[in-house]
Amino acid sequence: MRICSFLPSATEILYQLGLQDQLYGVTHECDFPAEAKEKPNVVHSVFDGMEPTSGEISRVISERLEQGLGIYEIDLEVLSAAQPDLLLTQAICEV
């Protein structure tokens, strides 16, 4: 089975279960265990590679929410290459 994890906690569980060889993609936040950082990033923040101020963060988040977008993006190229059978994710809570 080919798995992509969109949650750091799910990634940790997969490693604890010994399923890391079936893990073909993770989020930019998956950093434990350290080996998870070597997996391809399927999900990344719109702020990756930036050092925005708190004001810029607030503005970008407000704009994206108005557009019906989130602050995370799926790298469709990486996801397609992973060809997952299973995606581990969660619904985003209202804030």
PyMOL Python script that loads the backbone (N, CA, C, O; Angstrom):
from pymol import cmd

cmd.read_pdbstr("""\
ATOM      1  N   MET A   1       0.844  -1.185   0.000  1.00  0.00           N
ATOM      2  CA  MET A   1       0.000   0.000   0.000  1.00  0.00           C
ATOM      3  C   MET A   1       0.884   1.241   0.000  1.00  0.00           C
ATOM      4  O   MET A   1       1.920   1.280   0.664  1.00  0.00           O
ATOM      5  N   ARG A   2       0.467   2.238  -0.743  1.00  0.00           N
ATOM      6  CA  ARG A   2       1.189   3.511  -0.815  1.00  0.00           C
ATOM      7  C   ARG A   2       0.386   4.548  -0.031  1.00  0.00           C
ATOM      8  O   ARG A   2      -0.800   4.750  -0.292  1.00  0.00           O
ATOM      9  N   ILE A   3       1.037   5.201   0.927  1.00  0.00           N
ATOM     10  CA  ILE A   3       0.365   6.111   1.850  1.00  0.00           C
ATOM     11  C   ILE A   3       0.970   7.505   1.759  1.00  0.00           C
ATOM     12  O   ILE A   3       2.184   7.653   1.621  1.00  0.00           O
ATOM     13  N   CYS A   4       0.112   8.537   1.837  1.00  0.00           N
ATOM     14  CA  CYS A   4       0.547   9.919   2.025  1.00  0.00           C
ATOM     15  C   CYS A   4      -0.115  10.425   3.296  1.00  0.00           C
ATOM     16  O   CYS A   4      -1.310  10.218   3.511  1.00  0.00           O
ATOM     17  N   SER A   5       0.657  11.082   4.124  1.00  0.00           N
ATOM     18  CA  SER A   5       0.158  11.618   5.383  1.00  0.00           C
ATOM     19  C   SER A   5       0.131  13.134   5.329  1.00  0.00           C
ATOM     20  O   SER A   5       1.146  13.776   5.056  1.00  0.00           O
ATOM     21  N   PHE A   6      -1.030  13.695   5.589  1.00  0.00           N
ATOM     22  CA  PHE A   6      -1.197  15.144   5.637  1.00  0.00           C
ATOM     23  C   PHE A   6      -1.189  15.646   7.080  1.00  0.00           C
ATOM     24  O   PHE A   6      -1.523  16.802   7.341  1.00  0.00           O
ATOM     25  N   LEU A   7      -0.806  14.776   8.016  1.00  0.00           N
ATOM     26  CA  LEU A   7      -0.794  15.124   9.449  1.00  0.00           C
ATOM     27  C   LEU A   7       0.487  14.629  10.108  1.00  0.00           C
ATOM     28  O   LEU A   7       0.826  13.452   9.984  1.00  0.00           O
ATOM     29  N   PRO A   8       1.202  15.503  10.802  1.00  0.00           N
ATOM     30  CA  PRO A   8       2.399  15.046  11.504  1.00  0.00           C
ATOM     31  C   PRO A   8       2.116  13.903  12.482  1.00  0.00           C
ATOM     32  O   PRO A   8       2.912  12.969  12.575  1.00  0.00           O
ATOM     33  N   SER A   9       1.008  13.961  13.204  1.00  0.00           N
ATOM     34  CA  SER A   9       0.703  12.896  14.164  1.00  0.00           C
ATOM     35  C   SER A   9       0.473  11.561  13.464  1.00  0.00           C
ATOM     36  O   SER A   9       0.869  10.517  13.983  1.00  0.00           O
ATOM     37  N   ALA A  10      -0.159  11.579  12.298  1.00  0.00           N
ATOM     38  CA  ALA A  10      -0.369  10.343  11.540  1.00  0.00           C
ATOM     39  C   ALA A  10       0.963   9.794  11.048  1.00  0.00           C
ATOM     40  O   ALA A  10       1.170   8.581  11.030  1.00  0.00           O
ATOM     41  N   THR A  11       1.860  10.680  10.652  1.00  0.00           N
ATOM     42  CA  THR A  11       3.188  10.251  10.208  1.00  0.00           C
ATOM     43  C   THR A  11       3.913   9.548  11.342  1.00  0.00           C
ATOM     44  O   THR A  11       4.522   8.498  11.137  1.00  0.00           O
ATOM     45  N   GLU A  12       3.851  10.122  12.541  1.00  0.00           N
ATOM     46  CA  GLU A  12       4.501   9.503  13.698  1.00  0.00           C
ATOM     47  C   GLU A  12       3.921   8.121  13.969  1.00  0.00           C
ATOM     48  O   GLU A  12       4.662   7.185  14.265  1.00  0.00           O
ATOM     49  N   ILE A  13       2.608   7.989  13.869  1.00  0.00           N
ATOM     50  CA  ILE A  13       1.958   6.698  14.108  1.00  0.00           C
ATOM     51  C   ILE A  13       2.413   5.674  13.069  1.00  0.00           C
ATOM     52  O   ILE A  13       2.687   4.522  13.405  1.00  0.00           O
ATOM     53  N   LEU A  14       2.493   6.100  11.803  1.00  0.00           N
ATOM     54  CA  LEU A  14       2.943   5.177  10.756  1.00  0.00           C
ATOM     55  C   LEU A  14       4.345   4.652  11.054  1.00  0.00           C
ATOM     56  O   LEU A  14       4.620   3.467  10.867  1.00  0.00           O
ATOM     57  N   TYR A  15       5.227   5.529  11.516  1.00  0.00           N
ATOM     58  CA  TYR A  15       6.576   5.083  11.874  1.00  0.00           C
ATOM     59  C   TYR A  15       6.534   4.128  13.061  1.00  0.00           C
ATOM     60  O   TYR A  15       7.250   3.127  13.071  1.00  0.00           O
ATOM     61  N   GLN A  16       5.711   4.420  14.053  1.00  0.00           N
ATOM     62  CA  GLN A  16       5.597   3.528  15.217  1.00  0.00           C
ATOM     63  C   GLN A  16       5.070   2.153  14.820  1.00  0.00           C
ATOM     64  O   GLN A  16       5.426   1.147  15.434  1.00  0.00           O
ATOM     65  N   LEU A  17       4.223   2.110  13.794  1.00  0.00           N
ATOM     66  CA  LEU A  17       3.679   0.840  13.308  1.00  0.00           C
ATOM     67  C   LEU A  17       4.625   0.132  12.340  1.00  0.00           C
ATOM     68  O   LEU A  17       4.337  -0.972  11.878  1.00  0.00           O
ATOM     69  N   GLY A  18       5.763   0.779  12.036  1.00  0.00           N
ATOM     70  CA  GLY A  18       6.722   0.183  11.125  1.00  0.00           C
ATOM     71  C   GLY A  18       6.317   0.269   9.660  1.00  0.00           C
ATOM     72  O   GLY A  18       6.769  -0.532   8.841  1.00  0.00           O
ATOM     73  N   LEU A  19       5.466   1.235   9.325  1.00  0.00           N
ATOM     74  CA  LEU A  19       4.956   1.365   7.960  1.00  0.00           C
ATOM     75  C   LEU A  19       5.662   2.446   7.146  1.00  0.00           C
ATOM     76  O   LEU A  19       5.155   2.857   6.104  1.00  0.00           O
ATOM     77  N   GLN A  20       6.815   2.908   7.600  1.00  0.00           N
ATOM     78  CA  GLN A  20       7.508   4.001   6.922  1.00  0.00           C
ATOM     79  C   GLN A  20       7.876   3.671   5.474  1.00  0.00           C
ATOM     80  O   GLN A  20       7.973   4.579   4.649  1.00  0.00           O
ATOM     81  N   ASP A  21       8.078   2.413   5.154  1.00  0.00           N
ATOM     82  CA  ASP A  21       8.414   2.051   3.772  1.00  0.00           C
ATOM     83  C   ASP A  21       7.215   2.195   2.835  1.00  0.00           C
ATOM     84  O   ASP A  21       7.376   2.210   1.615  1.00  0.00           O
ATOM     85  N   GLN A  22       6.023   2.300   3.400  1.00  0.00           N
ATOM     86  CA  GLN A  22       4.824   2.489   2.596  1.00  0.00           C
ATOM     87  C   GLN A  22       4.425   3.961   2.518  1.00  0.00           C
ATOM     88  O   GLN A  22       3.440   4.307   1.865  1.00  0.00           O
ATOM     89  N   LEU A  23       5.186   4.819   3.178  1.00  0.00           N
ATOM     90  CA  LEU A  23       4.903   6.248   3.236  1.00  0.00           C
ATOM     91  C   LEU A  23       5.622   6.966   2.092  1.00  0.00           C
ATOM     92  O   LEU A  23       6.852   6.987   2.032  1.00  0.00           O
ATOM     93  N   TYR A  24       4.831   7.557   1.182  1.00  0.00           N
ATOM     94  CA  TYR A  24       5.396   8.162  -0.024  1.00  0.00           C
ATOM     95  C   TYR A  24       5.255   9.685  -0.067  1.00  0.00           C
ATOM     96  O   TYR A  24       5.657  10.313  -1.046  1.00  0.00           O
ATOM     97  N   GLY A  25       4.692  10.278   0.975  1.00  0.00           N
ATOM     98  CA  GLY A  25       4.581  11.722   1.011  1.00  0.00           C
ATOM     99  C   GLY A  25       4.082  12.189   2.366  1.00  0.00           C
ATOM    100  O   GLY A  25       3.271  11.524   3.011  1.00  0.00           O
ATOM    101  N   VAL A  26       4.589  13.360   2.793  1.00  0.00           N
ATOM    102  CA  VAL A  26       4.239  13.937   4.091  1.00  0.00           C
ATOM    103  C   VAL A  26       4.054  15.443   3.930  1.00  0.00           C
ATOM    104  O   VAL A  26       4.204  15.980   2.833  1.00  0.00           O
ATOM    105  N   THR A  27       3.730  16.115   5.023  1.00  0.00           N
ATOM    106  CA  THR A  27       3.619  17.572   4.996  1.00  0.00           C
ATOM    107  C   THR A  27       4.969  18.195   5.348  1.00  0.00           C
ATOM    108  O   THR A  27       5.888  17.522   5.816  1.00  0.00           O
ATOM    109  N   HIS A  28       5.055  19.480   5.110  1.00  0.00           N
ATOM    110  CA  HIS A  28       6.273  20.225   5.450  1.00  0.00           C
ATOM    111  C   HIS A  28       6.509  20.240   6.959  1.00  0.00           C
ATOM    112  O   HIS A  28       7.618  20.532   7.406  1.00  0.00           O
ATOM    113  N   GLU A  29       5.477  19.928   7.750  1.00  0.00           N
ATOM    114  CA  GLU A  29       5.584  19.957   9.206  1.00  0.00           C
ATOM    115  C   GLU A  29       5.995  18.618   9.811  1.00  0.00           C
ATOM    116  O   GLU A  29       6.228  18.537  11.017  1.00  0.00           O
ATOM    117  N   CYS A  30       6.087  17.575   9.004  1.00  0.00           N
ATOM    118  CA  CYS A  30       6.450  16.251   9.512  1.00  0.00           C
ATOM    119  C   CYS A  30       7.954  16.200   9.756  1.00  0.00           C
ATOM    120  O   CYS A  30       8.749  16.097   8.822  1.00  0.00           O
ATOM    121  N   ASP A  31       8.325  16.275  11.036  1.00  0.00           N
ATOM    122  CA  ASP A  31       9.747  16.294  11.377  1.00  0.00           C
ATOM    123  C   ASP A  31      10.126  15.279  12.447  1.00  0.00           C
ATOM    124  O   ASP A  31      11.248  15.287  12.955  1.00  0.00           O
ATOM    125  N   PHE A  32       9.180  14.402  12.785  1.00  0.00           N
ATOM    126  CA  PHE A  32       9.482  13.357  13.765  1.00  0.00           C
ATOM    127  C   PHE A  32       8.823  12.067  13.330  1.00  0.00           C
ATOM    128  O   PHE A  32       7.635  12.043  13.007  1.00  0.00           O
ATOM    129  N   PRO A  33       9.590  11.004  13.322  1.00  0.00           N
ATOM    130  CA  PRO A  33      11.029  10.983  13.573  1.00  0.00           C
ATOM    131  C   PRO A  33      11.794  11.711  12.472  1.00  0.00           C
ATOM    132  O   PRO A  33      11.234  12.049  11.429  1.00  0.00           O
ATOM    133  N   ALA A  34      13.054  11.943  12.714  1.00  0.00           N
ATOM    134  CA  ALA A  34      13.867  12.743  11.790  1.00  0.00           C
ATOM    135  C   ALA A  34      13.831  12.203  10.365  1.00  0.00           C
ATOM    136  O   ALA A  34      13.924  12.977   9.413  1.00  0.00           O
ATOM    137  N   GLU A  35      13.698  10.895  10.204  1.00  0.00           N
ATOM    138  CA  GLU A  35      13.664  10.290   8.866  1.00  0.00           C
ATOM    139  C   GLU A  35      12.471  10.785   8.049  1.00  0.00           C
ATOM    140  O   GLU A  35      12.507  10.752   6.819  1.00  0.00           O
ATOM    141  N   ALA A  36      11.424  11.239   8.719  1.00  0.00           N
ATOM    142  CA  ALA A  36      10.233  11.719   8.010  1.00  0.00           C
ATOM    143  C   ALA A  36      10.559  12.943   7.166  1.00  0.00           C
ATOM    144  O   ALA A  36       9.902  13.200   6.158  1.00  0.00           O
ATOM    145  N   LYS A  37      11.581  13.704   7.581  1.00  0.00           N
ATOM    146  CA  LYS A  37      11.970  14.902   6.821  1.00  0.00           C
ATOM    147  C   LYS A  37      12.546  14.549   5.456  1.00  0.00           C
ATOM    148  O   LYS A  37      12.649  15.414   4.586  1.00  0.00           O
ATOM    149  N   GLU A  38      12.923  13.286   5.259  1.00  0.00           N
ATOM    150  CA  GLU A  38      13.495  12.849   3.989  1.00  0.00           C
ATOM    151  C   GLU A  38      12.424  12.451   2.972  1.00  0.00           C
ATOM    152  O   GLU A  38      12.730  12.254   1.796  1.00  0.00           O
ATOM    153  N   LYS A  39      11.180  12.333   3.417  1.00  0.00           N
ATOM    154  CA  LYS A  39      10.083  11.959   2.524  1.00  0.00           C
ATOM    155  C   LYS A  39       9.673  13.180   1.694  1.00  0.00           C
ATOM    156  O   LYS A  39       9.853  14.315   2.135  1.00  0.00           O
ATOM    157  N   PRO A  40       9.128  12.958   0.506  1.00  0.00           N
ATOM    158  CA  PRO A  40       8.670  14.089  -0.311  1.00  0.00           C
ATOM    159  C   PRO A  40       7.549  14.866   0.379  1.00  0.00           C
ATOM    160  O   PRO A  40       6.678  14.274   1.017  1.00  0.00           O
ATOM    161  N   ASN A  41       7.576  16.187   0.248  1.00  0.00           N
ATOM    162  CA  ASN A  41       6.533  17.037   0.822  1.00  0.00           C
ATOM    163  C   ASN A  41       5.373  17.169  -0.157  1.00  0.00           C
ATOM    164  O   ASN A  41       5.504  17.762  -1.228  1.00  0.00           O
ATOM    165  N   VAL A  42       4.247  16.609   0.231  1.00  0.00           N
ATOM    166  CA  VAL A  42       3.031  16.673  -0.579  1.00  0.00           C
ATOM    167  C   VAL A  42       2.232  17.918  -0.221  1.00  0.00           C
ATOM    168  O   VAL A  42       1.535  18.479  -1.066  1.00  0.00           O
ATOM    169  N   VAL A  43       2.334  18.349   1.033  1.00  0.00           N
ATOM    170  CA  VAL A  43       1.599  19.515   1.514  1.00  0.00           C
ATOM    171  C   VAL A  43       2.596  20.534   2.039  1.00  0.00           C
ATOM    172  O   VAL A  43       3.529  20.189   2.764  1.00  0.00           O
ATOM    173  N   HIS A  44       2.391  21.793   1.665  1.00  0.00           N
ATOM    174  CA  HIS A  44       3.272  22.843   2.169  1.00  0.00           C
ATOM    175  C   HIS A  44       2.448  24.086   2.490  1.00  0.00           C
ATOM    176  O   HIS A  44       1.317  24.241   2.028  1.00  0.00           O
ATOM    177  N   SER A  45       3.029  24.943   3.272  1.00  0.00           N
ATOM    178  CA  SER A  45       2.400  26.205   3.645  1.00  0.00           C
ATOM    179  C   SER A  45       2.590  27.233   2.538  1.00  0.00           C
ATOM    180  O   SER A  45       3.601  27.221   1.835  1.00  0.00           O
ATOM    181  N   VAL A  46       1.625  28.110   2.390  1.00  0.00           N
ATOM    182  CA  VAL A  46       1.772  29.193   1.408  1.00  0.00           C
ATOM    183  C   VAL A  46       2.883  30.154   1.839  1.00  0.00           C
ATOM    184  O   VAL A  46       3.299  31.006   1.054  1.00  0.00           O
ATOM    185  N   PHE A  47       3.361  30.028   3.064  1.00  0.00           N
ATOM    186  CA  PHE A  47       4.417  30.888   3.573  1.00  0.00           C
ATOM    187  C   PHE A  47       5.803  30.247   3.450  1.00  0.00           C
ATOM    188  O   PHE A  47       6.793  30.844   3.873  1.00  0.00           O
ATOM    189  N   ASP A  48       5.887  29.045   2.880  1.00  0.00           N
ATOM    190  CA  ASP A  48       7.192  28.389   2.732  1.00  0.00           C
ATOM    191  C   ASP A  48       8.163  29.292   1.978  1.00  0.00           C
ATOM    192  O   ASP A  48       7.811  29.894   0.964  1.00  0.00           O
ATOM    193  N   GLY A  49       9.372  29.375   2.482  1.00  0.00           N
ATOM    194  CA  GLY A  49      10.407  30.172   1.843  1.00  0.00           C
ATOM    195  C   GLY A  49      10.297  31.657   2.121  1.00  0.00           C
ATOM    196  O   GLY A  49      11.074  32.449   1.589  1.00  0.00           O
ATOM    197  N   MET A  50       9.336  32.043   2.952  1.00  0.00           N
ATOM    198  CA  MET A  50       9.138  33.456   3.269  1.00  0.00           C
ATOM    199  C   MET A  50       9.408  33.682   4.751  1.00  0.00           C
ATOM    200  O   MET A  50       9.424  32.739   5.542  1.00  0.00           O
ATOM    201  N   GLU A  51       9.615  34.907   5.107  1.00  0.00           N
ATOM    202  CA  GLU A  51       9.694  35.304   6.507  1.00  0.00           C
ATOM    203  C   GLU A  51       8.765  36.495   6.694  1.00  0.00           C
ATOM    204  O   GLU A  51       9.220  37.616   6.920  1.00  0.00           O
ATOM    205  N   PRO A  52       7.445  36.245   6.598  1.00  0.00           N
ATOM    206  CA  PRO A  52       6.491  37.347   6.666  1.00  0.00           C
ATOM    207  C   PRO A  52       6.362  37.923   8.072  1.00  0.00           C
ATOM    208  O   PRO A  52       6.598  37.240   9.069  1.00  0.00           O
ATOM    209  N   THR A  53       5.989  39.171   8.123  1.00  0.00           N
ATOM    210  CA  THR A  53       5.678  39.798   9.406  1.00  0.00           C
ATOM    211  C   THR A  53       4.316  39.301   9.854  1.00  0.00           C
ATOM    212  O   THR A  53       3.583  38.699   9.069  1.00  0.00           O
ATOM    213  N   SER A  54       3.974  39.547  11.101  1.00  0.00           N
ATOM    214  CA  SER A  54       2.662  39.120  11.590  1.00  0.00           C
ATOM    215  C   SER A  54       1.548  39.826  10.818  1.00  0.00           C
ATOM    216  O   SER A  54       0.488  39.245  10.586  1.00  0.00           O
ATOM    217  N   GLY A  55       1.785  41.070  10.423  1.00  0.00           N
ATOM    218  CA  GLY A  55       0.799  41.792   9.630  1.00  0.00           C
ATOM    219  C   GLY A  55       0.602  41.163   8.260  1.00  0.00           C
ATOM    220  O   GLY A  55      -0.525  41.050   7.779  1.00  0.00           O
ATOM    221  N   GLU A  56       1.696  40.754   7.633  1.00  0.00           N
ATOM    222  CA  GLU A  56       1.606  40.097   6.325  1.00  0.00           C
ATOM    223  C   GLU A  56       0.885  38.750   6.440  1.00  0.00           C
ATOM    224  O   GLU A  56       0.076  38.394   5.583  1.00  0.00           O
ATOM    225  N   ILE A  57       1.184  38.022   7.490  1.00  0.00           N
ATOM    226  CA  ILE A  57       0.514  36.735   7.713  1.00  0.00           C
ATOM    227  C   ILE A  57      -0.986  36.953   7.849  1.00  0.00           C
ATOM    228  O   ILE A  57      -1.782  36.254   7.221  1.00  0.00           O
ATOM    229  N   SER A  58      -1.363  37.912   8.660  1.00  0.00           N
ATOM    230  CA  SER A  58      -2.779  38.209   8.867  1.00  0.00           C
ATOM    231  C   SER A  58      -3.462  38.598   7.561  1.00  0.00           C
ATOM    232  O   SER A  58      -4.566  38.135   7.271  1.00  0.00           O
ATOM    233  N   ARG A  59      -2.808  39.446   6.775  1.00  0.00           N
ATOM    234  CA  ARG A  59      -3.378  39.897   5.508  1.00  0.00           C
ATOM    235  C   ARG A  59      -3.559  38.736   4.543  1.00  0.00           C
ATOM    236  O   ARG A  59      -4.622  38.592   3.939  1.00  0.00           O
ATOM    237  N   VAL A  60      -2.528  37.906   4.391  1.00  0.00           N
ATOM    238  CA  VAL A  60      -2.579  36.787   3.448  1.00  0.00           C
ATOM    239  C   VAL A  60      -3.652  35.788   3.866  1.00  0.00           C
ATOM    240  O   VAL A  60      -4.416  35.310   3.028  1.00  0.00           O
ATOM    241  N   ILE A  61      -3.712  35.473   5.152  1.00  0.00           N
ATOM    242  CA  ILE A  61      -4.723  34.527   5.630  1.00  0.00           C
ATOM    243  C   ILE A  61      -6.123  35.073   5.382  1.00  0.00           C
ATOM    244  O   ILE A  61      -6.995  34.346   4.906  1.00  0.00           O
ATOM    245  N   SER A  62      -6.346  36.340   5.697  1.00  0.00           N
ATOM    246  CA  SER A  62      -7.665  36.954   5.464  1.00  0.00           C
ATOM    247  C   SER A  62      -8.041  36.909   3.989  1.00  0.00           C
ATOM    248  O   SER A  62      -9.169  36.555   3.647  1.00  0.00           O
ATOM    249  N   GLU A  63      -7.110  37.263   3.118  1.00  0.00           N
ATOM    250  CA  GLU A  63      -7.373  37.244   1.673  1.00  0.00           C
ATOM    251  C   GLU A  63      -7.700  35.839   1.186  1.00  0.00           C
ATOM    252  O   GLU A  63      -8.640  35.645   0.415  1.00  0.00           O
ATOM    253  N   ARG A  64      -6.923  34.865   1.636  1.00  0.00           N
ATOM    254  CA  ARG A  64      -7.138  33.491   1.180  1.00  0.00           C
ATOM    255  C   ARG A  64      -8.459  32.940   1.692  1.00  0.00           C
ATOM    256  O   ARG A  64      -9.151  32.228   0.965  1.00  0.00           O
ATOM    257  N   LEU A  65      -8.815  33.253   2.919  1.00  0.00           N
ATOM    258  CA  LEU A  65     -10.088  32.776   3.458  1.00  0.00           C
ATOM    259  C   LEU A  65     -11.259  33.400   2.705  1.00  0.00           C
ATOM    260  O   LEU A  65     -12.261  32.731   2.453  1.00  0.00           O
ATOM    261  N   GLU A  66     -11.140  34.675   2.346  1.00  0.00           N
ATOM    262  CA  GLU A  66     -12.181  35.334   1.550  1.00  0.00           C
ATOM    263  C   GLU A  66     -12.342  34.659   0.193  1.00  0.00           C
ATOM    264  O   GLU A  66     -13.441  34.629  -0.361  1.00  0.00           O
ATOM    265  N   GLN A  67     -11.259  34.122  -0.338  1.00  0.00           N
ATOM    266  CA  GLN A  67     -11.276  33.447  -1.631  1.00  0.00           C
ATOM    267  C   GLN A  67     -11.655  31.969  -1.510  1.00  0.00           C
ATOM    268  O   GLN A  67     -11.703  31.250  -2.508  1.00  0.00           O
ATOM    269  N   GLY A  68     -11.925  31.523  -0.276  1.00  0.00           N
ATOM    270  CA  GLY A  68     -12.265  30.120  -0.056  1.00  0.00           C
ATOM    271  C   GLY A  68     -11.054  29.202  -0.077  1.00  0.00           C
ATOM    272  O   GLY A  68     -11.187  27.998  -0.299  1.00  0.00           O
ATOM    273  N   LEU A  69      -9.877  29.762   0.152  1.00  0.00           N
ATOM    274  CA  LEU A  69      -8.634  28.999   0.137  1.00  0.00           C
ATOM    275  C   LEU A  69      -8.094  28.860   1.552  1.00  0.00           C
ATOM    276  O   LEU A  69      -8.463  29.622   2.445  1.00  0.00           O
ATOM    277  N   GLY A  70      -7.229  27.893   1.746  1.00  0.00           N
ATOM    278  CA  GLY A  70      -6.581  27.719   3.035  1.00  0.00           C
ATOM    279  C   GLY A  70      -5.161  28.244   2.995  1.00  0.00           C
ATOM    280  O   GLY A  70      -4.751  28.903   2.040  1.00  0.00           O
ATOM    281  N   ILE A  71      -4.412  27.941   4.050  1.00  0.00           N
ATOM    282  CA  ILE A  71      -3.017  28.390   4.102  1.00  0.00           C
ATOM    283  C   ILE A  71      -2.053  27.264   3.741  1.00  0.00           C
ATOM    284  O   ILE A  71      -0.835  27.438   3.779  1.00  0.00           O
ATOM    285  N   TYR A  72      -2.606  26.121   3.395  1.00  0.00           N
ATOM    286  CA  TYR A  72      -1.787  24.994   2.956  1.00  0.00           C
ATOM    287  C   TYR A  72      -2.156  24.648   1.521  1.00  0.00           C
ATOM    288  O   TYR A  72      -3.305  24.797   1.106  1.00  0.00           O
ATOM    289  N   GLU A  73      -1.172  24.188   0.780  1.00  0.00           N
ATOM    290  CA  GLU A  73      -1.401  23.797  -0.606  1.00  0.00           C
ATOM    291  C   GLU A  73      -0.865  22.394  -0.828  1.00  0.00           C
ATOM    292  O   GLU A  73       0.161  22.006  -0.268  1.00  0.00           O
ATOM    293  N   ILE A  74      -1.571  21.647  -1.648  1.00  0.00           N
ATOM    294  CA  ILE A  74      -1.140  20.307  -2.020  1.00  0.00           C
ATOM    295  C   ILE A  74      -0.317  20.417  -3.293  1.00  0.00           C
ATOM    296  O   ILE A  74      -0.747  21.036  -4.266  1.00  0.00           O
ATOM    297  N   ASP A  75       0.850  19.824  -3.286  1.00  0.00           N
ATOM    298  CA  ASP A  75       1.700  19.789  -4.475  1.00  0.00           C
ATOM    299  C   ASP A  75       1.184  18.631  -5.333  1.00  0.00           C
ATOM    300  O   ASP A  75       1.517  17.470  -5.092  1.00  0.00           O
ATOM    301  N   LEU A  76       0.376  18.960  -6.325  1.00  0.00           N
ATOM    302  CA  LEU A  76      -0.273  17.939  -7.134  1.00  0.00           C
ATOM    303  C   LEU A  76       0.727  17.089  -7.909  1.00  0.00           C
ATOM    304  O   LEU A  76       0.469  15.915  -8.174  1.00  0.00           O
ATOM    305  N   GLU A  77       1.853  17.668  -8.271  1.00  0.00           N
ATOM    306  CA  GLU A  77       2.884  16.906  -8.981  1.00  0.00           C
ATOM    307  C   GLU A  77       3.478  15.828  -8.078  1.00  0.00           C
ATOM    308  O   GLU A  77       3.645  14.681  -8.493  1.00  0.00           O
ATOM    309  N   VAL A  78       3.794  16.207  -6.842  1.00  0.00           N
ATOM    310  CA  VAL A  78       4.347  15.241  -5.886  1.00  0.00           C
ATOM    311  C   VAL A  78       3.297  14.198  -5.530  1.00  0.00           C
ATOM    312  O   VAL A  78       3.609  13.010  -5.441  1.00  0.00           O
ATOM    313  N   LEU A  79       2.054  14.632  -5.326  1.00  0.00           N
ATOM    314  CA  LEU A  79       0.981  13.701  -4.991  1.00  0.00           C
ATOM    315  C   LEU A  79       0.762  12.706  -6.128  1.00  0.00           C
ATOM    316  O   LEU A  79       0.593  11.512  -5.884  1.00  0.00           O
ATOM    317  N   SER A  80       0.763  13.188  -7.350  1.00  0.00           N
ATOM    318  CA  SER A  80       0.580  12.316  -8.507  1.00  0.00           C
ATOM    319  C   SER A  80       1.712  11.292  -8.605  1.00  0.00           C
ATOM    320  O   SER A  80       1.468  10.118  -8.886  1.00  0.00           O
ATOM    321  N   ALA A  81       2.935  11.732  -8.377  1.00  0.00           N
ATOM    322  CA  ALA A  81       4.084  10.828  -8.435  1.00  0.00           C
ATOM    323  C   ALA A  81       4.017   9.771  -7.329  1.00  0.00           C
ATOM    324  O   ALA A  81       4.468   8.642  -7.523  1.00  0.00           O
ATOM    325  N   ALA A  82       3.460  10.133  -6.179  1.00  0.00           N
ATOM    326  CA  ALA A  82       3.359   9.203  -5.055  1.00  0.00           C
ATOM    327  C   ALA A  82       2.343   8.094  -5.333  1.00  0.00           C
ATOM    328  O   ALA A  82       2.481   6.985  -4.816  1.00  0.00           O
ATOM    329  N   GLN A  83       1.342   8.382  -6.131  1.00  0.00           N
ATOM    330  CA  GLN A  83       0.279   7.428  -6.451  1.00  0.00           C
ATOM    331  C   GLN A  83      -0.257   6.730  -5.198  1.00  0.00           C
ATOM    332  O   GLN A  83      -0.246   5.501  -5.122  1.00  0.00           O
ATOM    333  N   PRO A  84      -0.725   7.508  -4.213  1.00  0.00           N
ATOM    334  CA  PRO A  84      -1.154   6.887  -2.957  1.00  0.00           C
ATOM    335  C   PRO A  84      -2.458   6.098  -3.091  1.00  0.00           C
ATOM    336  O   PRO A  84      -3.350   6.445  -3.865  1.00  0.00           O
ATOM    337  N   ASP A  85      -2.527   5.033  -2.314  1.00  0.00           N
ATOM    338  CA  ASP A  85      -3.759   4.271  -2.152  1.00  0.00           C
ATOM    339  C   ASP A  85      -4.560   4.831  -0.981  1.00  0.00           C
ATOM    340  O   ASP A  85      -5.778   4.665  -0.912  1.00  0.00           O
ATOM    341  N   LEU A  86      -3.858   5.498  -0.057  1.00  0.00           N
ATOM    342  CA  LEU A  86      -4.471   5.990   1.170  1.00  0.00           C
ATOM    343  C   LEU A  86      -3.916   7.366   1.514  1.00  0.00           C
ATOM    344  O   LEU A  86      -2.701   7.565   1.517  1.00  0.00           O
ATOM    345  N   LEU A  87      -4.810   8.324   1.807  1.00  0.00           N
ATOM    346  CA  LEU A  87      -4.433   9.650   2.300  1.00  0.00           C
ATOM    347  C   LEU A  87      -4.891   9.761   3.743  1.00  0.00           C
ATOM    348  O   LEU A  87      -6.059   9.505   4.039  1.00  0.00           O
ATOM    349  N   LEU A  88      -4.001  10.135   4.640  1.00  0.00           N
ATOM    350  CA  LEU A  88      -4.355  10.346   6.040  1.00  0.00           C
ATOM    351  C   LEU A  88      -4.434  11.851   6.276  1.00  0.00           C
ATOM    352  O   LEU A  88      -3.446  12.565   6.103  1.00  0.00           O
ATOM    353  N   THR A  89      -5.608  12.328   6.669  1.00  0.00           N
ATOM    354  CA  THR A  89      -5.830  13.753   6.850  1.00  0.00           C
ATOM    355  C   THR A  89      -6.924  13.978   7.888  1.00  0.00           C
ATOM    356  O   THR A  89      -7.374  13.031   8.534  1.00  0.00           O
ATOM    357  N   GLN A  90      -7.344  15.211   8.048  1.00  0.00           N
ATOM    358  CA  GLN A  90      -8.435  15.559   8.950  1.00  0.00           C
ATOM    359  C   GLN A  90      -9.148  16.768   8.387  1.00  0.00           C
ATOM    360  O   GLN A  90      -8.615  17.488   7.543  1.00  0.00           O
ATOM    361  N   ALA A  91     -10.361  16.979   8.866  1.00  0.00           N
ATOM    362  CA  ALA A  91     -11.081  18.191   8.514  1.00  0.00           C
ATOM    363  C   ALA A  91     -10.477  19.342   9.293  1.00  0.00           C
ATOM    364  O   ALA A  91      -9.975  19.152  10.400  1.00  0.00           O
ATOM    365  N   ILE A  92     -10.523  20.529   8.723  1.00  0.00           N
ATOM    366  CA  ILE A  92     -10.009  21.705   9.412  1.00  0.00           C
ATOM    367  C   ILE A  92     -11.137  22.302  10.251  1.00  0.00           C
ATOM    368  O   ILE A  92     -12.250  22.506   9.766  1.00  0.00           O
ATOM    369  N   CYS A  93     -10.833  22.573  11.504  1.00  0.00           N
ATOM    370  CA  CYS A  93     -11.856  23.102  12.398  1.00  0.00           C
ATOM    371  C   CYS A  93     -12.097  24.588  12.133  1.00  0.00           C
ATOM    372  O   CYS A  93     -11.205  25.306  11.681  1.00  0.00           O
ATOM    373  N   GLU A  94     -13.293  25.022  12.418  1.00  0.00           N
ATOM    374  CA  GLU A  94     -13.655  26.432  12.274  1.00  0.00           C
ATOM    375  C   GLU A  94     -13.013  27.209  13.415  1.00  0.00           C
ATOM    376  O   GLU A  94     -13.038  26.768  14.564  1.00  0.00           O
ATOM    377  N   VAL A  95     -12.441  28.359  13.100  1.00  0.00           N
ATOM    378  CA  VAL A  95     -11.886  29.224  14.152  1.00  0.00           C
ATOM    379  C   VAL A  95     -12.460  30.615  14.011  1.00  0.00           C
ATOM    380  O   VAL A  95     -12.127  31.503  14.796  1.00  0.00           O
TER     381      VAL A  95
END
""", "prot")
cmd.dss("prot")
cmd.show_as("cartoon", "prot")
cmd.util.cbc("prot")
cmd.orient("prot")
